[in-house]
Amino acid sequence: MRIALIGMSNIRKTIWSKRLADKYGWTRVDCDEIIEQRLGSELTAQGFVGLKGMAAWMGQPYETRYAETSRKYLARERLVMLGTLDALRTAPPEEAVIIDTTGSVIYTGDDVGDALRRQVRVVCLDSSPEHAAMLFERYIAAPKPVIWGDSFNRRDEETPDEALKRCYPELLETRARRYRQLAHTVIPFEQHMKPDADLLDLISHAE
């Protein structure tokens, strides 16, 4: 079996991918980690380390540097996804693979999304209104850089914080819709978050 997990931040993609890899010996692809490695020399040259450092390097959407850093980030992510899919094409068909995608995989291009759907079962770990509210509260308390796509549009009269507060819920709604569109299978929030949940069982029953 070959699966790609997609969905919001803090939706347990990494937890589930590690569980499946540990339990069944599947090959696990951690896209966040690979992107960080690909950006490594540029990050360290500017004094940034780790995933948090990568986020700080990218900046916020109202900052001048954001257009360039977000472009560089997405270019790396796109290459990571294309490289992963190329590797799958030449891997033994019996090799089981679990891909832990980033929350921004939906911005890597329609061709990447189409190729992903052709080669693996794309599983969306769905969010909930409560989860979205939690993400919003966390973001407002301590904003962290993210890929915004077209969801950030600051008005002339707004401060940066006001624009972030207005646009972030729209970002979450847009992402939730696009994750569901990309997925073959959508696992409801209340199912995949259960302590005793079995993701493979949920997937098989959803097919």
Secondary structure by P-SEA (a helix, b strand, c coil): cbbbbbbccccaaaaaaaaaaaacccccccaaaaaaaaaaaaaaaaccccaaaaaaaaccccccaaaaaaaaaaaaaaaaaaaaaaaaaaccccbbbbbbcccccccccaaaaaaaaaccbbbbccccaaaaaaaaaaaaabbbbccccccccccccccaaaaaaacaaaaaaaaaaaaaaaccccccccccccccccaaaaaaaac
